[in-house]
Amino acid sequence: MIQLTYSTYWTIRKGLTAILFLVMLSGCEPHDTSKNSPTSGSLILYVDETYVELIRPLADSFTTSYAPAMSIDIKTLQARDAVEELINQHLADTSLSNTAAAVGIIIGRELLEDERRIIGERNLNQRLLEIPLAWDGLALVVPNESPLKETTVAQLREALITEDRRANVLQEGSGNEQLRFVFTSPNSSSYGYVREHLLKGDEPASPARWLGTADSAIDQIANGEGIGLMAWYRAHQDSVRLRTLKVGYADSTGIINPPVRVHTVSLVMDKYPMKLHVVGYSLAGTKSPANGFLSWLASSDIAQQQMAKKGLEPENVRFTLIPSQ
């Protein structure tokens, strides 16, 4: 057993953060609330459905305590759809940048190769703000009564490309039952990670099923309709019906790392091989409400520690691992 505790890193960081935000809040002149700044104006924030219930109260905390002149309109979208909105709304907006609503997104992965290419082709690289917030894990989710216990990244990759896949492809000796993978959406963060990192841009072989939302995917998995590939943050909230498989891997030196279950501890210790990066993006500029809120999420002890309490590995909180007595 091990216990996670916050290190003294935050006693230093907290002071620096407070100073930076005091400067940002005070400014040289009183705010014109009709114009955008890091603490005033309007922000439309598209949030990956997996994390929307985490972000809503943090947005309320930010506007109440630091930015009472800012409004944040949170909308729920899958990752791919959110990236499209970010690009399209920026290109379509012909109004003044200091008065138009800023647009930002929070998704559970980094931008994919084709998304970065589109941003580059439209000469938006210099405007792109990329603000890492936390780490999650891609979980293999099964009903509690499933005979499957563990697998490896290599076995998972093989199972994803196998047409007539059976349980023993994922775990030797687990039987000949046919397997189906369940994804929340073809536009989800987890599916984007699978395609980019496990399938090198290809689609998984059939049978596979895509559902509209994480809740519908959870129900399908719990009913034995397939093995879920989804963010651990959402999956572990339904531990009464579901559990996750341990996953092992061979690193770049060929060393075999034994299977571990995705958890805050295995994420922090870099023992779990399939990590999802929760990242905020905006094209609205450094003086925008988008940058103000996303930067606060990344640097505030309030926001970062809340992410840790909910099970994520925060980007800017360091942990000390102490054996429990």
C-alpha positions in Angstrom: 0.0 0.0 0.0 1.2 3.5 -0.7 -0.2 6.9 0.0 -0.1 10.0 -2.2 0.8 13.3 -0.5 1.5 16.7 -1.9 5.1 17.7 -1.8 6.5 21.1 -0.7 6.6 22.0 -4.4 3.3 23.7 -3.9 4.5 25.8 -1.0 6.8 27.5 -3.5 4.6 27.3 -6.6 1.6 28.6 -4.7 3.3 31.9 -3.8 4.5 32.4 -7.4 1.0 31.7 -8.7 -0.6 34.1 -6.3 1.8 36.9 -7.4 1.2 36.3 -11.1 -2.5 36.4 -10.7 -2.4 39.5 -8.6 -0.6 41.2 -11.4 -3.0 39.9 -14.0 -6.0 40.9 -11.9 -4.8 44.4 -11.0 -3.6 45.6 -14.4 -2.5 49.1 -15.2 -6.1 50.5 -15.6 -9.6 49.4 -14.5 -11.0 46.7 -16.7 -13.5 47.6 -19.5 -15.8 44.6 -19.0 -17.0 44.9 -22.6 -13.5 43.8 -23.7 -11.7 40.6 -23.4 -8.8 40.1 -21.0 -7.5 37.1 -19.1 -10.1 37.9 -16.4 -13.0 39.6 -18.2 -15.1 39.1 -21.3 -16.8 36.0 -22.7 -15.4 32.5 -23.1 -17.1 29.7 -25.0 -15.4 26.5 -23.7 -16.0 23.2 -25.4 -15.2 20.4 -23.0 -14.7 16.7 -23.6 -17.8 15.0 -22.1 -15.5 12.9 -19.8 -14.3 15.9 -17.9 -17.2 18.4 -18.1 -18.4 17.7 -14.6 -14.9 18.3 -13.3 -14.5 21.6 -15.2 -17.9 23.2 -14.4 -17.3 23.8 -10.7 -13.7 24.9 -11.4 -15.1 27.5 -13.9 -17.5 28.7 -11.2 -14.7 29.0 -8.7 -12.5 31.0 -11.2 -15.2 33.5 -12.1 -16.4 33.9 -8.5 -13.0 34.4 -6.9 -10.7 35.8 -9.7 -12.8 36.9 -12.7 -16.3 38.3 -11.8 -16.3 40.2 -15.1 -16.0 37.0 -17.1 -18.7 34.7 -18.3 -17.8 31.1 -19.2 -20.3 29.1 -21.4 -19.4 25.4 -21.2 -20.6 23.2 -24.0 -20.1 19.4 -24.1 -18.5 17.8 -27.2 -16.4 14.9 -28.2 -12.7 15.7 -28.8 -12.7 15.7 -32.6 -15.8 17.9 -32.7 -14.3 20.3 -30.2 -11.2 20.7 -32.4 -13.3 21.4 -35.4 -15.3 24.1 -33.5 -12.0 25.7 -32.3 -10.7 26.0 -35.9 -13.9 26.9 -37.6 -15.1 29.5 -35.2 -11.7 31.2 -35.3 -11.7 31.3 -39.1 -15.3 32.5 -39.3 -15.0 35.3 -36.7 -14.5 38.6 -38.4 -15.4 40.8 -35.4 -12.8 42.6 -33.2 -10.7 40.1 -31.2 -11.0 42.2 -28.1 -14.8 42.1 -28.0 -15.8 38.8 -29.6 -16.3 35.7 -27.4 -13.1 33.8 -27.1 -13.2 30.1 -27.8 -11.2 27.3 -26.0 -11.4 23.6 -25.7 -10.4 20.9 -23.2 -9.9 17.4 -24.5 -8.5 14.2 -23.2 -5.6 13.9 -25.7 -3.1 16.0 -27.6 -3.9 17.2 -31.1 -3.7 14.5 -33.7 -1.3 14.8 -36.6 -3.9 15.8 -39.2 -5.4 18.4 -36.8 -2.0 20.0 -36.4 -1.5 19.9 -40.1 -4.7 21.8 -40.7 -3.8 24.4 -38.1 -0.4 24.8 -39.8 -1.9 25.1 -43.3 -4.1 28.0 -42.1 -1.1 29.7 -40.6 -2.4 29.4 -37.1 0.6 27.8 -35.4 1.7 31.1 -33.9 -1.7 31.7 -32.3 -2.2 28.2 -30.9 -2.1 28.1 -27.1 -1.5 24.5 -25.8 -1.8 24.3 -22.1 -1.4 20.8 -20.5 -3.6 20.2 -17.5 -3.4 16.6 -16.3 -3.0 13.0 -17.2 -5.6 10.2 -17.4 -5.3 6.6 -18.6 -6.8 4.6 -21.5 -8.5 1.8 -19.6 -9.7 -1.6 -20.8 -13.0 -2.0 -19.1 -14.9 -5.2 -18.4 -17.8 -6.4 -16.2 -16.8 -7.5 -12.7 -17.6 -11.1 -13.6 -15.4 -11.2 -16.7 -12.7 -13.9 -16.7 -10.2 -11.5 -18.2 -7.7 -10.1 -15.7 -4.7 -8.7 -17.6 -3.1 -8.1 -21.0 -0.2 -6.3 -22.7 -0.1 -3.4 -25.1 1.2 -5.8 -27.8 -1.7 -8.2 -27.2 -4.2 -5.3 -27.3 -2.8 -4.1 -30.6 -3.0 -7.6 -32.0 -6.6 -7.9 -30.8 -7.6 -4.6 -32.4 -6.4 -5.6 -35.9 -7.8 -9.2 -35.7 -11.1 -9.8 -37.5 -12.3 -12.9 -35.7 -10.8 -12.0 -32.3 -11.1 -14.3 -29.3 -10.5 -13.8 -25.6 -7.2 -15.7 -25.7 -5.8 -13.1 -28.0 -5.9 -10.6 -25.1 -5.0 -13.0 -22.4 -3.6 -16.5 -23.0 -5.8 -19.3 -21.6 -8.9 -17.1 -21.2 -11.1 -19.0 -23.6 -12.3 -18.9 -27.1 -15.2 -16.4 -26.6 -15.5 -13.8 -29.4 -14.6 -10.3 -28.3 -16.0 -7.0 -29.4 -14.5 -3.6 -28.5 -16.8 -0.8 -27.3 -15.9 2.9 -27.8 -17.8 5.9 -26.7 -17.6 7.6 -30.1 -15.4 7.7 -33.2 -14.7 11.3 -32.2 -13.8 10.7 -28.6 -10.4 11.3 -27.0 -9.9 7.7 -26.3 -10.6 6.5 -29.8 -8.3 9.2 -31.2 -5.5 7.8 -28.9 -6.2 4.3 -30.1 -6.0 5.2 -33.7 -2.9 7.4 -33.4 -0.8 5.4 -30.9 -2.0 1.8 -31.3 -3.1 1.5 -34.9 -0.9 4.1 -36.6 -4.0 5.9 -38.1 -5.9 2.7 -39.1 -9.4 1.6 -38.0 -9.9 -1.3 -35.6 -11.1 -4.5 -37.3 -14.7 -5.7 -36.8 -16.4 -6.4 -34.5 -16.4 -3.0 -32.8 -19.2 -0.8 -31.6 -19.3 3.0 -31.2 -21.8 4.5 -28.8 -22.9 8.2 -28.6 -21.8 8.9 -25.0 -19.7 7.5 -22.2 -22.9 6.6 -20.2 -24.2 4.4 -23.0 -20.9 2.8 -23.4 -20.7 2.0 -19.7 -24.2 0.3 -19.9 -23.1 -1.8 -22.9 -19.9 -2.9 -21.1 -21.8 -3.7 -17.9 -24.3 -5.8 -19.9 -21.4 -7.9 -21.4 -21.7 -6.4 -24.9 -18.0 -5.9 -25.3 -14.7 -4.6 -23.8 -14.6 -0.9 -23.3 -11.7 1.3 -24.4 -12.3 4.6 -22.6 -10.9 7.1 -20.2 -10.2 5.7 -16.7 -11.5 8.9 -15.1 -15.1 8.0 -16.3 -14.8 4.2 -16.0 -13.7 4.1 -12.4 -16.8 6.0 -11.3 -18.8 2.9 -11.9 -16.7 0.4 -9.9 -19.8 -1.5 -8.6 -20.4 -2.9 -12.1 -17.0 -2.6 -13.8 -13.3 -3.1 -13.4 -10.3 -2.5 -15.5 -7.7 -4.9 -16.8 -4.0 -4.8 -15.8 -1.8 -3.8 -18.7 1.9 -4.6 -19.2 4.3 -3.6 -21.9 7.8 -3.8 -23.3 9.7 -0.5 -23.1 12.1 0.9 -25.8 15.0 -1.1 -24.3 13.1 -4.4 -24.5 12.6 -4.6 -20.7 9.2 -6.3 -19.9 7.1 -4.3 -17.5 4.6 -6.4 -15.6 0.9 -5.6 -15.9 -0.5 -2.9 -13.6 -4.0 -1.5 -13.2 -4.6 2.1 -14.2 -4.9 4.2 -11.1 -3.6 7.6 -9.9 -0.6 5.9 -8.4 0.4 4.0 -11.6 -0.1 7.2 -13.6 2.1 9.3 -11.3 4.8 6.6 -11.2 4.7 6.2 -15.0 4.0 2.5 -14.6 0.9 2.5 -16.7 1.7 2.5 -20.4 -1.4 4.1 -22.0 -1.7 7.7 -20.7 -4.1 10.3 -22.0 -3.0 13.9 -21.9 -5.8 16.3 -20.8 -5.0 19.5 -22.6 -6.5 22.9 -23.1 -6.3 24.7 -26.5 -7.2 28.1 -27.8 -6.5 30.3 -30.8 -7.8 33.5 -29.0 -4.4 34.9 -28.0 -2.6 35.4 -24.7 -4.8 38.3 -23.5 -8.0 36.3 -24.0 -10.4 34.9 -21.4 -9.4 31.4 -22.8 -5.8 31.9 -21.8 -6.8 33.3 -18.4 -9.0 30.3 -17.4 -6.9 27.6 -19.0 -3.7 29.0 -17.4 -5.4 29.1 -14.1 -6.5 25.5 -14.4 -2.8 24.5 -15.1 -1.2 26.6 -12.4 -3.7 27.1 -9.6 -3.3 24.9 -6.5 -7.1 24.9 -6.2 -7.6 23.4 -9.7 -4.7 21.1 -9.8 -5.4 19.6 -6.4 -9.0 19.1 -7.3 -7.9 17.1 -10.3 -5.7 15.0 -8.1 -8.6 14.3 -5.7 -10.8 13.2 -8.6 -8.1 10.6 -9.7 -6.2 12.4 -12.4 -2.4 13.0 -12.4 -2.2 16.8 -12.3 0.3 18.4 -14.7 1.8 20.7 -12.0 1.5 18.9 -8.7 4.3 16.7 -7.5 3.7 13.8 -5.2 5.7 12.1 -2.5 5.0 8.4 -2.2 5.0 7.2 1.4 4.5 3.6 2.4 1.4 3.3 4.6 2.0 2.2 8.2 
